[in-house]
Amino acid sequence: MTHFLLVYRRSTGDLIECKDLGPDRADALECRTRHERLNKDDLDIEVVVLIATDRQALMRTHSRYFKNVGQLATDLGALAESSGNRHSG
């Protein structure tokens, strides 16, 4: 399994960085800590380390990090619409 560092701007949905950190958990957590310190004064920045078999799997399981605010809103609207169609019948 591979550790991925993601640096994400919440307000815009922009993925600032997505870095493959390899399999070493300690190195990945150290990298996350460094990035958290660099961004400690910006509450709009989210720093996470996630584990996946590869980047494609990561994009499937954590798709919100790979979509901007407009894309997330569109997805939410489609979900609400499909949910409404199930309850209207």
C-alpha positions as CSV (number, residue, x, y, z in Angstrom):
1,M,0.0,0.0,0.0
2,T,1.1,3.5,-0.8
3,H,0.8,6.6,1.4
4,F,-0.3,9.8,-0.3
5,L,0.0,13.3,1.0
6,L,-2.8,15.6,0.0
7,V,-2.9,19.3,0.6
8,Y,-6.4,20.7,0.0
9,R,-7.9,24.2,0.0
10,R,-11.4,23.7,1.5
11,S,-13.0,26.9,0.3
12,T,-12.3,26.3,-3.4
13,G,-11.9,22.6,-3.5
14,D,-8.4,22.9,-5.0
15,L,-6.0,20.1,-4.5
16,I,-2.8,22.0,-4.0
17,E,-0.6,18.9,-3.8
18,C,-0.9,15.1,-4.2
19,K,2.3,13.4,-3.5
20,D,3.1,9.6,-3.5
21,L,5.1,9.0,-0.3
22,G,5.6,5.3,-0.8
23,P,4.9,2.5,1.7
24,D,6.8,3.8,4.8
25,R,4.2,5.0,7.4
26,A,6.7,6.9,9.6
27,D,8.0,8.9,6.7
28,A,4.5,9.7,5.5
29,L,3.4,10.9,8.9
30,E,6.6,13.0,9.2
31,C,5.9,14.6,5.9
32,R,2.3,15.3,6.9
33,T,3.6,17.0,10.1
34,R,5.9,19.2,8.2
35,H,3.1,20.3,5.9
36,E,0.8,20.9,8.8
37,R,3.4,23.2,10.4
38,L,3.9,25.1,7.1
39,N,0.2,25.7,6.9
40,K,-0.7,26.1,10.6
41,D,-1.9,29.7,10.2
42,D,-4.2,28.9,7.2
43,L,-7.4,27.2,8.6
44,D,-8.6,26.8,5.0
45,I,-5.8,24.3,4.3
46,E,-6.4,20.6,5.0
47,V,-3.4,18.3,5.1
48,V,-4.0,14.5,5.1
49,V,-2.2,11.3,4.5
50,L,-4.3,8.6,2.9
51,I,-3.4,5.0,2.0
52,A,-4.4,3.3,-1.3
53,T,-3.0,0.8,-3.7
54,D,-2.5,3.5,-6.3
55,R,-3.6,7.0,-7.3
56,Q,-6.6,5.7,-9.3
57,A,-7.9,3.9,-6.2
58,L,-7.4,7.0,-4.1
59,M,-9.4,9.0,-6.6
60,R,-12.2,6.5,-6.4
61,T,-12.3,6.3,-2.6
62,H,-11.7,9.9,-1.8
63,S,-13.0,11.7,-4.9
64,R,-13.9,14.9,-3.1
65,Y,-10.2,15.8,-2.9
66,F,-10.0,15.6,-6.7
67,K,-13.1,17.8,-7.5
68,N,-13.5,21.6,-7.2
69,V,-16.4,23.2,-5.5
70,G,-18.4,23.5,-8.7
71,Q,-18.1,19.8,-9.4
72,L,-19.0,18.9,-5.8
73,A,-22.1,21.1,-6.0
74,T,-23.1,19.4,-9.3
75,D,-22.7,16.0,-7.7
76,L,-24.7,17.0,-4.7
77,G,-27.5,18.4,-6.9
78,A,-27.7,15.2,-8.9
79,L,-27.8,13.2,-5.7
80,A,-30.6,15.3,-4.2
81,E,-32.5,15.1,-7.5
82,S,-32.2,11.3,-7.6
83,S,-33.2,11.0,-4.0
84,G,-36.2,13.2,-4.6
85,N,-37.3,11.0,-7.5
86,R,-37.2,7.9,-5.3
87,H,-39.5,9.6,-2.7
88,S,-42.0,11.2,-5.1
89,G,-43.4,8.0,-6.4
